[in-house]
Amino acid sequence: GVRIGSNVIIHAGCVIGSDGFGFERDEAGRLHKFPHLGGVIIEDDVEIQSLTHVDRGTLGSTIIRRGAKIDNSCHIAHNADVGEDAAVVAHAMLGGSIAIGDRTWVGPSSALRDGLTIGEDSFVAMGSLVMRDLPPGSRVMGSPARPIEQQLAILRKLKELATEDHVDS
C-alpha cells in the first residue's frame, strides 16, 4: 500500500506504511484496534531522513506531496497530508488527519494536534504546540502556539514581572 514517486530519497531506519495508533474503546472501556486499510503516497522529489515514521491511512492515504522534506526522527500520523515543498524538521510530530499547506515550515520538536489544517506558507517555530487551525501565512510559536508577536509580548511581560519581583525581595 505504499507508492513512491521519482527522485525520492528515503534514509536509513524509516518506517513507512505501518499502522497508526488507532484504537476505539468499547462499553467497558477496553481498547480495540481500528483497522488501517489505507496506504501511503510519496510524490516526486521528496526526501525523508533517518528514523522517521510515516503511518498509513485508516481508510484513505497518508500523502507526502511533491518536494516535501521530512527531517530525522519525525512522526507523520495516519491520514496526514503534507503539502508541496513543506519542511517538517527534527522530532516534529504531526497528528492524524492533519493537512499541512504548501511551503509550510514545521520547526524542530513541534507537536501539531490531529485534525488540524495549517495554511500554506505558514511558519511553526521550534517547540511549538499547535492546538488550532492556522490560516495561510501564519507565524506562530510557543505552547500553546500563538502569533509570534503576541508570544514575544507575553515573554517580555513575564521578564518584567520576574525582574520586578526580584527587586522587591
N, C-alpha and C positions, 0 to 999 in steps of 0.2 A: 503493500500500500504506500510505498514511498516513491515519488517521481522526482528525479534530479535533472535539472536543465544543463545547458552547456556552460563551460568555463566556471564550474563550481569547484571551490576548494573546501574540503572538509578535513580538519586537522585531527590528530590522534585523540582517541578517548571519547569521541562524541557518541551520544546515544540518540538516534533519530528514528522515530516511529514507535516508541514504547507507549504503553497505556498511560494515560494521565491519571491523576489522583481523583478518580470519580467514584464516589460512594453515596448511597442513599440510606437513610435509616428506616427500619420497619416500625410497626406499632410498639414494639418492645424496646426500641432504641438501638437495636443491633445494626451494624453497618453491613451493607451488601454492595458488592461491586457493580457499578454501572458499566455496561459493555461499551467498549471503544471500537467502533466498526469503521471509522473513517481512516484517512491516510494523512500523508504529509506531501505537500508540493513545494519544492525548492526551485525557484525560477533561475534563469541565466544570471551569470556574473555575481553570484552570492559567495561570500566566504564565511565559514563558521569555524571559529577557533577551538582549541582543545577543551575537552571536558564539559562541553555544552550539551544540554538535553533539550530535544525538541519532541514534545509529545504528539502523538497522532490525535486526530479529531475523534469526537464521540460518534457523530453521525455524518458530519461533513469532513472537511480537511483543515489542517493547520497549514497556513501558507506563509512562506518567506518569499517576498516579491523581489523582482529583478534588482540587482545591485546592492541589496541589503548586506550589511556587515554585522556579524554577531561575534563578540569577543569571547575570551576564555571564561569558563565556569558560569555561563548564563543558563537560565531556565525559561523555556518558552512553553507555556502550558497548552493543553488541548484547545483546538479551535481558534488559536491566536491567528491574527492576520498582520504581518509585519510589512509595512509599506516599502515602496521602491526607494532605494538609496538611503534607507533608515540605518541608524547605527545603534546597536544595543551593546553597552560597554560592560566590562568585567563585573561579574557577580550580580548583574541585574536579574530581576525576577518579573516576568510578565504573567499575570494571572490568566485563567482560561477565558476564552471567548472575547479577548481584548482586540481592539483594532488600533494599530499604530499607524499614523499618517505618513505619507511620503516625506522623506528628508528629515524626519524627526530624529533627535538625539536623545537617547535614554542613558543617563550618566551611571558611573560605577556604583554598585551596591544600592541601586534604587529598587523599590518594590511598587508594582502597579497592580491594584486590585482587579479581580476578574470582572469581565463585562464592560469595561470602560472603552470609550472612544477618545483617542488622543489625536487632535487635529494635525494636519500636515504642517511642516516647518516649525514644530514645537521643540522646546529645549527643556529637558528634565535634569536638574543639577544632581551632582553626586549625593547619594544617601537620601534621596527624597522618598517620601511615602505618598503616593498618589492615590486618593480615595474617590475622586470625582472626575467626570469627563473634562477634557480640556479643549477649548476652541482652537482653531488653526492659529499658529503663530504664538502660542503661549510660551512663557518663560517662567518656570516655577522652581522652587527649592524648599527644603525643609520637611518637617514631619509634624503635622500634615503639610503637604505641599501647598504653597501659596505663591502668588506672583512674587518674583524676586524682589522688587522694590518694597513690597509690603513686608516680606520676611526680613529684609535688611533693616527696615524701620523698627520692627519688633526687637531685633537683636541690639540695635543701638540703644533703645529704651531700656532693655534689660541691663545693658552695660552701665548706663547712667544710674539705674536703681541700685545696682551692686556697688558702684562707686560711692553713692550717697550713703548707703547702709554701712559701708566700711569706714567712712569718715566720721559718722556719728557714734561709732562704737568706742 
